[in-house]
Amino acid sequence: MNNVPAKKTKESVQQYAKSDYVRFIIPSLIGMILFMIPVPFEDGMTVPVAFLANILGGWLENYIAAIATILMGITFVGSCLAKWVQPSWMIKSPFWSNLFQVTPPFFIARALGFLFAAMVLFEVGPSFIWSENTGGFLLTGLVPVLLTTFLLAGLFLPLLLDFGLLDLCGVLFAKMMRPVFKLPGRSSMDCLASWLGDGTIGVFLTSKQYEDGYYTEREAAVISTTFSVVSITFSIVVITEIGLAHMFVPYYLTIVGVGLVLAVVMPRIPPLSKKKDTYFKEIEHEDEKFVPAGHTPLQWGAVKAIEQARKNRSFSAFMQNGVKNVLDMWLAVIPVVMAIGTISLIIAEYTPFFEWIGAPFVPLLSLMQIPEATEASVSILVGFADMFLPAILSGGIESEMTRFIIACLSVTQLVYMSEVGGLILGSKLPINVKDLVLIFLLRTAIALPLIVLVAHLLF
């Protein structure tokens, strides 16, 4: 690891002008408000970025599916140009070449994503592809949310990343994050934004930090698969759909408790523990735990934050970084989500695959004294396709205890291919399909007995 110790003399700590503090505090405060402060939203709470994205989605409701399809078409055409034509403007630009020059699996995913989107938009081809439960759900339900969220989150993300807030948190929380979660202190803001906001924002933030050289492969893999949880609002939707809205408090406390246990355990076992501690890009790293003699962590963290903020004086550079963030997520990630999500939902909706792989869980569920074990077994692994499917499939289950277990498990499993899994695979994060399957199974195996224990205490 390329860690460079900070200078250890008191003289290295400068006195800064008020304008330097303002340059750090104001953008960072705005970033915190946008990404981390919950506000009332429909049935629950969300963060302002997601709230504004929802409003924008409402304004563009009649056009957003077509816009998303056009963007996927641009991605496919750009990838074709990079593969066969290789125009000089693309090859000479690090941004465009990095965006469009992809490996064969990603090229296929981009082609399928565009094909599926076009079939949904025009309702042509086999109906199982464009139905409202498969491709239709992705293009008209999930993709519009991603498109508007990526737009606003991408533009405003530099407020969190570039003005010193993460540097301050790195110093303040290093002594907690390292021993407990095996993560750098700066990841505390990433994890909190994911938990309070939305899993998509968490993956987005983690991906950018990894690409900028602040996280190792192992750290980026841990954060994106452990802390990129669903929003509180979606948790409310799940418990309401399952008919247990009156039990939201014990339900959410169970999610948080089990989630924290998983966050401690998962980084210490394969495949996450086997990821390399190497960086995507080599930059200078200082020891976050070091604090000069005579200074508190807060004082030294403020110094590091102000030094970072002073590097960002150009509004045009701020906007350029934001636009690049947006294009990167729009063109690189959305087609992959569309392709992988549609295929996963087709398998879940039109094949008995998840019934087959859920069957071995029946004896285990019966041993745990879970009522209607056979019916519940179908929902155990179907969450890998989409987090909402377990709640839908449990509609015929009469036992409140069983429905409670399914609701908690579906949220704590976390890695579902119609959104978070697709986002991870579409990004440059060092995680493949095999990793996601294993992580999902391990999270299920660890979370299930903990949730069942809580359920037996409650019912």
Secondary structure, DSSP 8 states (H G I E B T S, - for coil): --B-----SGGGS----HHHHHHHHHHHHHHHHHHHS-EEETTEEE-HHHHHHHHHHHHTTTTHHHHHHHHHHHHHHHHHIIIII--HHHHT-HHHHHHH---HHHHHHHHHHHHHHHHHHHT-S-HHHHSTTTHHHIIIIIHHHHHHHHHHHHHHHHHHHSSSHHHHHHHHHHHHHHHHHS--TTHHHHHHHHHHT-HHHHHHHHHHHHHTTSSBHHHHHHHHHHT----HHHHHHHHHHTT-GGGHHHHHHHHHHHHHHHHHHGGGSTTGGGS---BSS---B--TT---TT--HHHHHHHHHHHHHTT---HHHHHHHHHHHHHHHHHHTHHHHHHHHHHHHHHHHHSSHHHHHHTTHHHHHHHTT-SSHHHHHHHHHHTTT-TTHHHHHGGG---HHHHHHHHHHHHHH---TTTHHHHHHHSS-S--HHHHHHHHHHHHHHHHHHHHHHHHHH-
